[in-house]
Amino acid sequence: MLDKAEKYYRQALSLEPENPLRMNNLALFIIDKERNITEGLELIEKALTLSPDNYQYLDTKGWGLYKQGKFKEALELLEKSWEIKPVYDHGIYLHLEEARKAVAGKK
């Protein structure tokens, strides 16, 4: 089903190619499922250019950096995302905790 999901995320983005939410949705999917982390980070960069203080987009970028093994960079972005979120977000909490563990293990 992952192929179908990716197809529909891509189709949604193709209908609204300048919509940062569509960019984030596809980016998070392909990063989280490790289908194409580099492409996901490129997409989320575009979304952040359009909406630089969006906590969800910062989380997606942080998660992508985490998946690339860039734990300190990831932690910085995930902490920023956590600080500016308007409401509790368990997904961000989980990403943040993973990055904290990874950074602690690197010391």
N, C-alpha and C positions, 0 to 999 in steps of 0.2 A: 504494500500500500504506500510505501514511501515514494515510489516513483510517481504515483498518481497525485499524491499530496504536493510534491515538488512541481509537477506540471500545473496544478491549479494555482499555486502561489505565483509561478511565473506568468501564467495567463492573467491573473489579477494585476500584476505589475505592468504587463504589456498594455492593459486597458487604461492605466493611469501611471505612465512612466515617471512622472514628476512627483508622485505622492510619496512622501517619506514614510508613512505608515506601511504602505505596500512594500517599500524597500526593506523596512525593518522586519516585516513578517517573513519575507523570503530569506533575508540574511540570517535571522535567528534560526529558522528551520535548517538551512544548509550548514550553519555552524554547529548547532546542537547535535544534529544527526551525523556530523563529520562528513558531509557529502562534498563540500567545497569551502573550506574555511577561508581561503584567500579571497575567493569571490564574495563571500559573505562580508568580509571586512571592507572590501571595496564598496559594496552596496551601502553598508552602514556609514561609511565615511560620507557618501553623498547625502544620506538622510541627515547626518549631523551638520552638514553644511547648511541645509535648509532649516534645521531646528537644533541648534547647538546645545541647548540646555534641557533637552528632553531626557528625562531619567531612564525611560525604557530603552532609548537608543544608546545611551551611555552603557547601560547594562549589556546590551547586545555586543557592543564593541569590546567591553571588558571580558565577556565570556569568550569571544573569538580570540583575544590575546591569550587568555588562559588556555584555550585549546591548543594554541601554538607554543605553549610552554613559557610564555612571557609573563610570569607570575606577578612580579612587582608592578609592572605596567597595568596588568589586569586589576590588581588589588586597588590601585589608585583610582581607576575609573569606576570600579564597583563600589568603592567607598563613597565617591562623589554621587553616584546614582542613588545610593542608600540615603545619603544626607538630604537630597532634594526631592525625594519621592513624596507625594502628597498623602499617600495612604500606605499601610502595610502591604508588602508584596512578597509573598513567600518564595517565588521563583528567584527574585533578586537576593533574598536572604540566603538561599541555598548556594547561589553562585558566589556570593561574598564569603561564605563559610569555606567553600572549597578553595578559593584563592588564599584565604588566611592560612589554611592548613598547608597549602603548597609553599607559601612564603616561609612559614615557620619551619618547615622541613628543609628548606634551602639554607637556613642560617647555620 
